Amino acid sequence: MTAYWIAHVTVLNPVKYKDYTDIAPLAFKKFGAVFLARGGASKVLEGESFARHVVIQFSDMQTALDCYSSPEYQSANQARDGHCIAQVSIVEGLDGG
């Protein structure tokens, strides 16, 4: 069953945040991530507003969790620390969609 990584991000320091965007693709590629939405136009209708919204598809929940926990992603995550405000969730998709 597919799983989706849903991230809401507001970048505070674009120059330093680039360190994250330079490293993170290594993890996403390793775990077969497919980007479905990444920073395009959006409208927040309820809840906290973030500048960017990202939806990434993985083959299953364990793969999504493994990607997040991987040394590659954790290195990227450390690089962005303090340079953005982020909320990241992983949600299982519907069986049979």
N, CA, C and O atoms as CSV, one atom per row, in Angstrom:
chain,resi,resn,atom,element,x,y,z
A,1,MET,N,N,0.843,-1.169,0.000
A,1,MET,CA,C,0.000,0.000,0.000
A,1,MET,C,C,0.894,1.240,0.000
A,1,MET,O,O,1.804,1.349,0.822
A,2,THR,N,N,0.646,2.148,-0.894
A,2,THR,CA,C,1.467,3.351,-0.995
A,2,THR,C,C,1.403,4.180,0.283
A,2,THR,O,O,0.492,4.041,1.100
A,3,ALA,N,N,2.386,5.033,0.424
A,3,ALA,CA,C,2.424,5.982,1.535
A,3,ALA,C,C,2.876,7.325,0.982
A,3,ALA,O,O,3.580,7.398,-0.025
A,4,TYR,N,N,2.463,8.366,1.651
A,4,TYR,CA,C,2.759,9.720,1.196
A,4,TYR,C,C,3.412,10.523,2.309
A,4,TYR,O,O,2.956,10.536,3.453
A,5,TRP,N,N,4.478,11.181,1.940
A,5,TRP,CA,C,5.192,12.091,2.820
A,5,TRP,C,C,4.606,13.461,2.502
A,5,TRP,O,O,4.715,13.932,1.370
A,6,ILE,N,N,3.993,14.094,3.476
A,6,ILE,CA,C,3.376,15.401,3.279
A,6,ILE,C,C,4.129,16.405,4.142
A,6,ILE,O,O,4.179,16.279,5.366
A,7,ALA,N,N,4.710,17.393,3.491
A,7,ALA,CA,C,5.520,18.380,4.207
A,7,ALA,C,C,4.984,19.783,3.926
A,7,ALA,O,O,4.614,20.118,2.801
A,8,HIS,N,N,4.957,20.574,4.967
A,8,HIS,CA,C,4.596,21.990,4.868
A,8,HIS,C,C,5.810,22.751,5.401
A,8,HIS,O,O,6.282,22.486,6.506
A,9,VAL,N,N,6.307,23.691,4.612
A,9,VAL,CA,C,7.580,24.334,4.943
A,9,VAL,C,C,7.514,25.836,4.686
A,9,VAL,O,O,6.961,26.289,3.685
A,10,THR,N,N,8.086,26.586,5.603
A,10,THR,CA,C,8.357,28.007,5.372
A,10,THR,C,C,9.856,28.193,5.533
A,10,THR,O,O,10.409,27.962,6.609
A,11,VAL,N,N,10.498,28.604,4.478
A,11,VAL,CA,C,11.947,28.803,4.477
A,11,VAL,C,C,12.259,30.156,5.119
A,11,VAL,O,O,11.691,31.183,4.748
A,12,LEU,N,N,13.166,30.132,6.082
A,12,LEU,CA,C,13.576,31.357,6.775
A,12,LEU,C,C,14.862,31.944,6.188
A,12,LEU,O,O,15.043,33.162,6.167
A,13,ASN,N,N,15.743,31.078,5.718
A,13,ASN,CA,C,17.029,31.501,5.165
A,13,ASN,C,C,17.281,30.713,3.880
A,13,ASN,O,O,17.811,29.603,3.936
A,14,PRO,N,N,16.908,31.272,2.718
A,14,PRO,CA,C,17.033,30.544,1.456
A,14,PRO,C,C,18.459,30.103,1.123
A,14,PRO,O,O,18.655,29.044,0.527
A,15,VAL,N,N,19.432,30.889,1.496
A,15,VAL,CA,C,20.825,30.530,1.199
A,15,VAL,C,C,21.221,29.270,1.960
A,15,VAL,O,O,21.784,28.346,1.374
A,16,LYS,N,N,20.938,29.224,3.244
A,16,LYS,CA,C,21.265,28.049,4.063
A,16,LYS,C,C,20.356,26.863,3.739
A,16,LYS,O,O,20.798,25.717,3.809
A,17,TYR,N,N,19.101,27.119,3.388
A,17,TYR,CA,C,18.169,26.046,3.045
A,17,TYR,C,C,18.628,25.284,1.806
A,17,TYR,O,O,18.295,24.111,1.636
A,18,LYS,N,N,19.386,25.944,0.951
A,18,LYS,CA,C,19.909,25.289,-0.250
A,18,LYS,C,C,20.807,24.109,0.119
A,18,LYS,O,O,20.905,23.153,-0.650
A,19,ASP,N,N,21.461,24.159,1.273
A,19,ASP,CA,C,22.254,23.010,1.717
A,19,ASP,C,C,21.360,21.780,1.842
A,19,ASP,O,O,21.777,20.675,1.494
A,20,TYR,N,N,20.139,21.959,2.335
A,20,TYR,CA,C,19.172,20.865,2.437
A,20,TYR,C,C,18.784,20.367,1.044
A,20,TYR,O,O,18.797,19.165,0.779
A,21,THR,N,N,18.440,21.298,0.165
A,21,THR,CA,C,17.973,20.892,-1.164
A,21,THR,C,C,19.086,20.282,-2.014
A,21,THR,O,O,18.805,19.602,-3.001
A,22,ASP,N,N,20.325,20.512,-1.649
A,22,ASP,CA,C,21.443,19.880,-2.354
A,22,ASP,C,C,21.653,18.437,-1.896
A,22,ASP,O,O,22.129,17.606,-2.668
A,23,ILE,N,N,21.302,18.137,-0.645
A,23,ILE,CA,C,21.568,16.818,-0.052
A,23,ILE,C,C,20.356,15.888,-0.100
A,23,ILE,O,O,20.507,14.703,-0.400
A,24,ALA,N,N,19.174,16.394,0.184
A,24,ALA,CA,C,17.967,15.574,0.319
A,24,ALA,C,C,17.659,14.693,-0.890
A,24,ALA,O,O,17.210,13.562,-0.699
A,25,PRO,N,N,17.879,15.158,-2.134
A,25,PRO,CA,C,17.564,14.291,-3.279
A,25,PRO,C,C,18.286,12.938,-3.271
A,25,PRO,O,O,17.802,11.981,-3.876
A,26,LEU,N,N,19.417,12.848,-2.604
A,26,LEU,CA,C,20.118,11.565,-2.512
A,26,LEU,C,C,19.243,10.527,-1.810
A,26,LEU,O,O,19.163,9.380,-2.249
A,27,ALA,N,N,18.596,10.924,-0.735
A,27,ALA,CA,C,17.722,10.013,-0.002
A,27,ALA,C,C,16.480,9.692,-0.821
A,27,ALA,O,O,16.078,8.531,-0.905
A,28,PHE,N,N,15.877,10.692,-1.417
A,28,PHE,CA,C,14.654,10.459,-2.176
A,28,PHE,C,C,14.905,9.497,-3.343
A,28,PHE,O,O,14.088,8.615,-3.608
A,29,LYS,N,N,16.006,9.665,-4.022
A,29,LYS,CA,C,16.341,8.773,-5.137
A,29,LYS,C,C,16.572,7.352,-4.622
A,29,LYS,O,O,16.074,6.393,-5.210
A,30,LYS,N,N,17.316,7.214,-3.542
A,30,LYS,CA,C,17.640,5.901,-2.979
A,30,LYS,C,C,16.376,5.115,-2.628
A,30,LYS,O,O,16.355,3.892,-2.767
A,31,PHE,N,N,15.324,5.799,-2.177
A,31,PHE,CA,C,14.113,5.128,-1.720
A,31,PHE,C,C,12.966,5.196,-2.731
A,31,PHE,O,O,11.820,4.902,-2.390
A,32,GLY,N,N,13.267,5.579,-3.957
A,32,GLY,CA,C,12.274,5.548,-5.029
A,32,GLY,C,C,11.137,6.541,-4.883
A,32,GLY,O,O,10.022,6.273,-5.331
A,33,ALA,N,N,11.395,7.664,-4.275
A,33,ALA,CA,C,10.365,8.685,-4.057
A,33,ALA,C,C,9.902,9.294,-5.379
A,33,ALA,O,O,10.688,9.494,-6.305
A,34,VAL,N,N,8.613,9.581,-5.437
A,34,VAL,CA,C,8.027,10.253,-6.598
A,34,VAL,C,C,7.346,11.526,-6.093
A,34,VAL,O,O,6.416,11.461,-5.289
A,35,PHE,N,N,7.807,12.669,-6.563
A,35,PHE,CA,C,7.221,13.944,-6.149
A,35,PHE,C,C,5.917,14.168,-6.904
A,35,PHE,O,O,5.886,14.142,-8.134
A,36,LEU,N,N,4.844,14.386,-6.155
A,36,LEU,CA,C,3.534,14.660,-6.743
A,36,LEU,C,C,3.204,16.144,-6.690
A,36,LEU,O,O,2.476,16.647,-7.545
A,37,ALA,N,N,3.724,16.840,-5.708
A,37,ALA,CA,C,3.563,18.295,-5.593
A,37,ALA,C,C,4.800,18.826,-4.883
A,37,ALA,O,O,5.292,18.217,-3.933
A,38,ARG,N,N,5.294,19.964,-5.350
A,38,ARG,CA,C,6.496,20.532,-4.726
A,38,ARG,C,C,6.523,22.035,-4.925
A,38,ARG,O,O,7.022,22.536,-5.932
A,39,GLY,N,N,5.972,22.751,-3.941
A,39,GLY,CA,C,6.119,24.196,-3.902
A,39,GLY,C,C,5.341,24.985,-4.921
A,39,GLY,O,O,5.632,26.166,-5.111
A,40,GLY,N,N,4.353,24.391,-5.596
A,40,GLY,CA,C,3.556,25.133,-6.560
A,40,GLY,C,C,2.542,26.042,-5.875
A,40,GLY,O,O,2.546,26.193,-4.653
A,41,ALA,N,N,1.697,26.630,-6.663
A,41,ALA,CA,C,0.657,27.516,-6.124
A,41,ALA,C,C,-0.220,26.734,-5.154
A,41,ALA,O,O,-0.534,25.566,-5.384
A,42,SER,N,N,-0.611,27.392,-4.072
A,42,SER,CA,C,-1.461,26.749,-3.076
A,42,SER,C,C,-2.301,27.789,-2.363
A,42,SER,O,O,-2.020,28.986,-2.414
A,43,LYS,N,N,-3.333,27.309,-1.700
A,43,LYS,CA,C,-4.208,28.169,-0.907
A,43,LYS,C,C,-4.538,27.420,0.365
A,43,LYS,O,O,-5.158,26.358,0.310
A,44,VAL,N,N,-4.136,27.950,1.514
A,44,VAL,CA,C,-4.437,27.333,2.795
A,44,VAL,C,C,-5.841,27.766,3.199
A,44,VAL,O,O,-6.115,28.958,3.336
A,45,LEU,N,N,-6.728,26.792,3.390
A,45,LEU,CA,C,-8.114,27.082,3.730
A,45,LEU,C,C,-8.392,26.958,5.223
A,45,LEU,O,O,-9.302,27.599,5.748
A,46,GLU,N,N,-7.599,26.124,5.906
A,46,GLU,CA,C,-7.757,25.951,7.353
A,46,GLU,C,C,-6.392,25.669,7.950
A,46,GLU,O,O,-5.533,25.080,7.293
A,47,GLY,N,N,-6.190,26.080,9.176
A,47,GLY,CA,C,-4.957,25.761,9.888
A,47,GLY,C,C,-3.823,26.717,9.591
A,47,GLY,O,O,-3.989,27.744,8.933
A,48,GLU,N,N,-2.665,26.338,10.103
A,48,GLU,CA,C,-1.465,27.160,9.976
A,48,GLU,C,C,-1.037,27.283,8.518
A,48,GLU,O,O,-1.131,26.324,7.751
A,49,SER,N,N,-0.580,28.437,8.153
A,49,SER,CA,C,-0.138,28.693,6.787
A,49,SER,C,C,1.373,28.508,6.661
A,49,SER,O,O,2.144,29.033,7.464
A,50,PHE,N,N,1.777,27.763,5.656
A,50,PHE,CA,C,3.182,27.587,5.306
A,50,PHE,C,C,3.362,28.052,3.863
A,50,PHE,O,O,2.406,28.065,3.088
A,51,ALA,N,N,4.575,28.431,3.511
A,51,ALA,CA,C,4.841,28.953,2.171
A,51,ALA,C,C,4.897,27.857,1.105
A,51,ALA,O,O,4.507,28.083,-0.041
A,52,ARG,N,N,5.387,26.665,1.485
A,52,ARG,CA,C,5.566,25.569,0.511
A,52,ARG,C,C,4.875,24.308,1.012
A,52,ARG,O,O,4.811,24.047,2.214
A,53,HIS,N,N,4.363,23.540,0.069
A,53,HIS,CA,C,3.718,22.270,0.384
A,53,HIS,C,C,4.288,21.219,-0.561
A,53,HIS,O,O,4.423,21.454,-1.762
A,54,VAL,N,N,4.619,20.063,-0.005
A,54,VAL,CA,C,5.255,19.009,-0.785
A,54,VAL,C,C,4.542,17.695,-0.502
A,54,VAL,O,O,4.252,17.374,0.651
A,55,VAL,N,N,4.259,16.932,-1.561
A,55,VAL,CA,C,3.682,15.601,-1.426
A,55,VAL,C,C,4.580,14.648,-2.205
A,55,VAL,O,O,4.821,14.825,-3.399
A,56,ILE,N,N,5.073,13.624,-1.490
A,56,ILE,CA,C,5.997,12.664,-2.091
A,56,ILE,C,C,5.420,11.265,-1.895
A,56,ILE,O,O,5.037,10.892,-0.787
A,57,GLN,N,N,5.362,10.502,-2.969
A,57,GLN,CA,C,4.826,9.148,-2.920
A,57,GLN,C,C,5.949,8.127,-2.756
A,57,GLN,O,O,7.001,8.224,-3.388
A,58,PHE,N,N,5.695,7.142,-1.888
A,58,PHE,CA,C,6.612,6.019,-1.678
A,58,PHE,C,C,5.833,4.727,-1.899
A,58,PHE,O,O,4.603,4.728,-1.862
A,59,SER,N,N,6.530,3.651,-2.123
A,59,SER,CA,C,5.872,2.371,-2.395
A,59,SER,C,C,5.068,1.859,-1.210
A,59,SER,O,O,4.064,1.170,-1.393
A,60,ASP,N,N,5.499,2.190,0.005
A,60,ASP,CA,C,4.779,1.745,1.203
A,60,ASP,C,C,5.247,2.559,2.406
A,60,ASP,O,O,6.196,3.339,2.316
A,61,MET,N,N,4.567,2.363,3.525
A,61,MET,CA,C,4.854,3.124,4.746
A,61,MET,C,C,6.280,2.884,5.230
A,61,MET,O,O,6.978,3.831,5.594
A,62,GLN,N,N,6.719,1.627,5.236
A,62,GLN,CA,C,8.059,1.331,5.750
A,62,GLN,C,C,9.140,2.015,4.928
A,62,GLN,O,O,10.121,2.511,5.481
A,63,THR,N,N,8.967,2.044,3.610
A,63,THR,CA,C,9.956,2.715,2.753
A,63,THR,C,C,9.998,4.209,3.042
A,63,THR,O,O,11.075,4.805,3.079
A,64,ALA,N,N,8.837,4.817,3.248
A,64,ALA,CA,C,8.783,6.250,3.579
A,64,ALA,C,C,9.478,6.525,4.904
A,64,ALA,O,O,10.230,7.491,5.035
A,65,LEU,N,N,9.217,5.663,5.890
A,65,LEU,CA,C,9.865,5.816,7.200
A,65,LEU,C,C,11.370,5.575,7.102
A,65,LEU,O,O,12.156,6.278,7.736
A,66,ASP,N,N,11.767,4.584,6.309
A,66,ASP,CA,C,13.195,4.296,6.128
A,66,ASP,C,C,13.906,5.472,5.470
A,66,ASP,O,O,15.037,5.798,5.831
A,67,CYS,N,N,13.250,6.102,4.515
A,67,CYS,CA,C,13.842,7.277,3.862
A,67,CYS,C,C,14.070,8.376,4.884
A,67,CYS,O,O,15.149,8.965,4.943
A,68,TYR,N,N,13.047,8.653,5.692
A,68,TYR,CA,C,13.174,9.724,6.692
A,68,TYR,C,C,14.292,9.424,7.687
A,68,TYR,O,O,15.030,10.326,8.083
A,69,SER,N,N,14.418,8.175,8.085
A,69,SER,CA,C,15.414,7.778,9.090
A,69,SER,C,C,16.805,7.553,8.519
A,69,SER,O,O,17.764,7.386,9.273
A,70,SER,N,N,16.924,7.546,7.218
A,70,SER,CA,C,18.204,7.224,6.576
A,70,SER,C,C,19.280,8.260,6.905
A,70,SER,O,O,18.975,9.428,7.149
A,71,PRO,N,N,20.539,7.821,6.910
A,71,PRO,CA,C,21.641,8.767,7.130
A,71,PRO,C,C,21.642,9.901,6.097
A,71,PRO,O,O,21.982,11.041,6.414
A,72,GLU,N,N,21.258,9.571,4.861
A,72,GLU,CA,C,21.237,10.589,3.805
A,72,GLU,C,C,20.236,11.693,4.135
A,72,GLU,O,O,20.551,12.878,4.034
A,73,TYR,N,N,19.014,11.289,4.534
A,73,TYR,CA,C,18.013,12.304,4.824
A,73,TYR,C,C,18.311,13.028,6.125
A,73,TYR,O,O,18.112,14.240,6.211
A,74,GLN,N,N,18.775,12.328,7.120
A,74,GLN,CA,C,19.068,12.972,8.398
A,74,GLN,C,C,20.191,13.998,8.253
A,74,GLN,O,O,20.203,15.010,8.953
A,75,SER,N,N,21.122,13.741,7.357
A,75,SER,CA,C,22.169,14.725,7.069
A,75,SER,C,C,21.548,15.991,6.463
A,75,SER,O,O,21.910,17.108,6.832
A,76,ALA,N,N,20.623,15.801,5.540
A,76,ALA,CA,C,19.932,16.938,4.933
A,76,ALA,C,C,19.095,17.671,5.977
A,76,ALA,O,O,19.065,18.901,6.013
A,77,ASN,N,N,18.429,16.911,6.810
A,77,ASN,CA,C,17.575,17.485,7.853
A,77,ASN,C,C,18.394,18.357,8.806
A,77,ASN,O,O,17.941,19.429,9.207
A,78,GLN,N,N,19.577,17.911,9.162
A,78,GLN,CA,C,20.461,18.705,10.026
A,78,GLN,C,C,20.896,19.987,9.331
A,78,GLN,O,O,21.030,21.031,9.969
A,79,ALA,N,N,21.116,19.905,8.016
A,79,ALA,CA,C,21.549,21.084,7.261
A,79,ALA,C,C,20.481,22.173,7.236
A,79,ALA,O,O,20.806,23.358,7.167
A,80,ARG,N,N,19.212,21.780,7.292
A,80,ARG,CA,C,18.139,22.790,7.246
A,80,ARG,C,C,17.724,23.279,8.625
A,80,ARG,O,O,16.971,24.246,8.740
A,81,ASP,N,N,18.209,22.621,9.674
A,81,ASP,CA,C,17.822,22.953,11.039
A,81,ASP,C,C,18.055,24.434,11.328
A,81,ASP,O,O,19.164,24.942,11.161
A,82,GLY,N,N,17.019,25.108,11.756
A,82,GLY,CA,C,17.107,26.526,12.075
A,82,GLY,C,C,16.918,27.448,10.882
A,82,GLY,O,O,16.868,28.668,11.036
A,83,HIS,N,N,16.812,26.857,9.677
A,83,HIS,CA,C,16.696,27.666,8.466
A,83,HIS,C,C,15.315,27.567,7.832
A,83,HIS,O,O,15.060,28.143,6.775
A,84,CYS,N,N,14.411,26.812,8.509
A,84,CYS,CA,C,13.038,26.712,8.042
A,84,CYS,C,C,12.145,26.280,9.202
A,84,CYS,O,O,12.619,25.823,10.242
A,85,ILE,N,N,10.872,26.436,8.998
A,85,ILE,CA,C,9.873,25.865,9.895
A,85,ILE,C,C,9.188,24.789,9.067
A,85,ILE,O,O,8.697,25.063,7.972
A,86,ALA,N,N,9.152,23.569,9.585
A,86,ALA,CA,C,8.585,22.473,8.802
A,86,ALA,C,C,7.675,21.599,9.647
A,86,ALA,O,O,7.876,21.427,10.849
A,87,GLN,N,N,6.681,21.059,8.986
A,87,GLN,CA,C,5.808,20.043,9.563
A,87,GLN,C,C,5.795,18.905,8.552
A,87,GLN,O,O,5.429,19.110,7.394
A,88,VAL,N,N,6.191,17.707,8.975
A,88,VAL,CA,C,6.271,16.566,8.068
A,88,VAL,C,C,5.444,15.428,8.647
A,88,VAL,O,O,5.585,15.074,9.818
A,89,SER,N,N,4.586,14.864,7.822
A,89,SER,CA,C,3.778,13.707,8.206
A,89,SER,C,C,3.925,12.649,7.131
A,89,SER,O,O,4.165,12.956,5.963
A,90,ILE,N,N,3.776,11.397,7.541
A,90,ILE,CA,C,3.729,10.300,6.566
A,90,ILE,C,C,2.385,9.624,6.773
A,90,ILE,O,O,2.031,9.260,7.894
A,91,VAL,N,N,1.640,9.457,5.691
A,91,VAL,CA,C,0.303,8.881,5.758
A,91,VAL,C,C,0.191,7.731,4.762
A,91,VAL,O,O,0.676,7.817,3.634
A,92,GLU,N,N,-0.450,6.664,5.197
A,92,GLU,CA,C,-0.660,5.520,4.335
A,92,GLU,C,C,-1.779,5.836,3.345
A,92,GLU,O,O,-2.776,6.465,3.696
A,93,GLY,N,N,-1.594,5.387,2.101
A,93,GLY,CA,C,-2.603,5.594,1.081
A,93,GLY,C,C,-3.746,4.606,1.225
A,93,GLY,O,O,-3.713,3.718,2.077
A,94,LEU,N,N,-4.751,4.768,0.390
A,94,LEU,CA,C,-5.902,3.877,0.409
A,94,LEU,C,C,-5.602,2.635,-0.416
A,94,LEU,O,O,-5.027,2.731,-1.500
A,95,ASP,N,N,-5.977,1.505,0.075
A,95,ASP,CA,C,-5.798,0.255,-0.651
A,95,ASP,C,C,-6.779,0.229,-1.823
A,95,ASP,O,O,-7.989,0.370,-1.643
A,96,GLY,N,N,-6.240,0.048,-3.013
A,96,GLY,CA,C,-7.099,-0.024,-4.185
A,96,GLY,C,C,-7.527,1.323,-4.744
A,96,GLY,O,O,-8.283,1.399,-5.713
A,97,GLY,N,N,-7.021,2.410,-4.101
A,97,GLY,CA,C,-7.173,3.771,-4.542
A,97,GLY,C,C,-8.448,4.160,-5.139
A,97,GLY,O,O,-8.620,5.315,-5.529
